[in-house]
C-alpha cells in the first residue's frame, strides 16, 4: 500500500514523463535512469513503473523481470564504464529516501573507496539466540508460502 499520494511520488512522476530523468533502460514494467547524486558516475536507479513502496509489494509476476533488468544494467555498466563490477542494493522502508521500489545499481572499481555495507556487524549472543531467530524466520517463511484462500 503506498504511503503517500502517487501523484506526489517523484518516481511515479518520472515514470509518467512529468519529471525529466537521464533514462538508460525502459521496458513495459521498469525504468532505469542515472541517479542525480551518484556514488560514482553511472550509478543507476531501476524503478517499477507501477507504484509500489517496497520489493514485497511488487506483483509476483514481475520479480523475474526485475532481476533480468538488474542483470542487464550490471553488464551494461561494466562494459560501458571502466568498472570491475557492480553493487546492487534495495532499501525497504528504512533508508528509502523515496517510498517507491527502486534498485541501486552502482559501478564499482577495485580500491574505489566504497567500504562495503555501512552498518556495524554483530554476533548472536549464543547458539540458542541464533536458533530462536532462525525458527521465527522459518515459521514466517512457511506462513508466506501457504496458498491464500480466496
C-alpha positions in Angstrom: 0.0 0.0 0.0 1.5 3.4 -1.0 2.5 5.6 2.0 1.8 8.9 0.1 -0.1 10.2 -2.8 1.0 8.5 -6.1 0.5 11.9 -7.7 3.2 13.3 -5.3 5.6 10.4 -5.8 8.8 11.6 -7.5 9.4 8.2 -9.2 5.8 7.9 -10.4 6.2 11.4 -11.9 9.5 10.3 -13.6 7.8 7.1 -14.9 5.0 9.2 -16.3 7.4 11.6 -18.1 6.4 14.6 -15.9 9.8 14.9 -14.4 12.9 14.6 -16.6 15.5 11.9 -16.0 18.5 10.6 -17.8 17.0 7.3 -18.9 19.2 4.3 -19.7 16.7 1.5 -19.9 12.9 1.2 -20.2 10.6 -1.7 -20.8 6.9 -2.4 -20.0 7.3 -2.6 -16.2 10.6 -0.9 -15.3 12.6 2.3 -16.0 16.3 2.9 -15.1 17.9 6.3 -15.0 21.1 7.9 -13.7 20.9 8.9 -10.0 21.3 12.7 -9.7 23.6 12.2 -6.7 25.6 9.2 -7.7 28.1 7.3 -5.5 30.1 7.0 -8.7 29.3 8.1 -12.3 26.9 5.6 -13.9 25.0 4.9 -10.6 21.5 4.0 -11.8 18.2 3.7 -10.2 15.9 1.0 -11.6 12.2 1.7 -10.6 8.9 -0.1 -11.1 6.7 2.0 -13.4 3.7 0.9 -11.3 3.8 2.4 -7.8 4.7 0.0 -5.1 6.5 1.0 -1.9 8.8 -2.0 -1.4 10.0 -5.2 -3.0 7.4 -7.1 -1.1 4.7 -5.0 -2.9 5.9 -5.9 -6.4 3.5 -8.1 -8.3 4.8 -11.7 -8.2 4.9 -12.0 -12.0 7.3 -9.1 -12.2 10.0 -10.4 -9.9 11.9 -12.3 -12.6 11.6 -9.4 -14.9 13.2 -7.1 -12.3 16.1 -9.4 -11.9 16.5 -9.6 -15.7 16.7 -5.8 -15.9 19.2 -5.7 -13.0 21.4 -8.2 -14.8 21.2 -6.0 -18.0 22.3 -2.9 -16.0 25.1 -4.7 -14.3 26.5 -5.9 -17.6 26.0 -2.6 -19.3 27.8 -0.6 -16.5 30.8 -3.0 -16.6 31.1 -2.7 -20.4 30.3 1.0 -20.8 32.4 2.3 -18.0 35.8 1.4 -16.5 34.1 -0.8 -13.9 35.4 -4.0 -12.4 31.9 -5.0 -11.1 28.7 -3.6 -9.6 27.0 -3.1 -6.3 23.2 -3.8 -6.2 21.1 -2.6 -3.3 17.4 -2.2 -2.4 16.2 -0.4 0.7 12.8 -1.4 2.0 11.3 1.5 4.1 14.4 2.1 6.3 16.8 4.4 4.4 14.5 4.6 1.5 14.6 8.3 0.6 11.7 7.9 -1.9 8.9 5.5 -0.8 8.8 3.7 -4.2 10.6 0.5 -5.1 14.0 1.3 -6.6 17.2 -0.7 -7.0 20.6 1.0 -6.9 23.0 -0.4 -9.5 26.4 1.1 -8.9 29.5 0.6 -10.9 32.5 -0.5 -8.8 36.2 -0.4 -9.2 38.8 -2.1 -7.1 40.0 0.3 -4.4 37.3 2.8 -5.2 36.9 3.8 -1.5 33.4 2.4 -1.0 33.6 0.3 2.2 31.0 -2.5 1.7 27.9 -2.1 3.8 27.5 0.8 6.0 26.3 -0.8 9.3 28.1 -2.4 12.2 28.0 -6.2 12.2 27.5 -8.2 15.4 27.3 -11.8 16.6 24.4 -13.7 18.1 24.6 -13.8 21.9 24.8 -17.6 21.7 23.6 -20.7 19.7 20.2 -20.5 21.5 19.5 -17.0 20.3 20.6 -17.9 16.8 18.2 -20.9 16.8 15.3 -18.8 18.2 15.7 -16.2 15.4 16.1 -19.0 12.8 12.9 -20.7 14.0 10.9 -17.4 13.9 12.0 -16.5 10.4 11.5 -20.1 9.1 7.9 -20.0 10.5 7.2 -16.7 8.9 8.5 -18.1 5.6 6.3 -21.1 5.9 3.3 -18.9 6.5 4.0 -16.8 3.5 4.3 -19.8 1.3 0.9 -21.2 2.2 -1.7 -20.7 -0.6 -4.0 -17.8 0.2 -7.7 -18.9 0.5 -9.9 -16.8 -1.8 
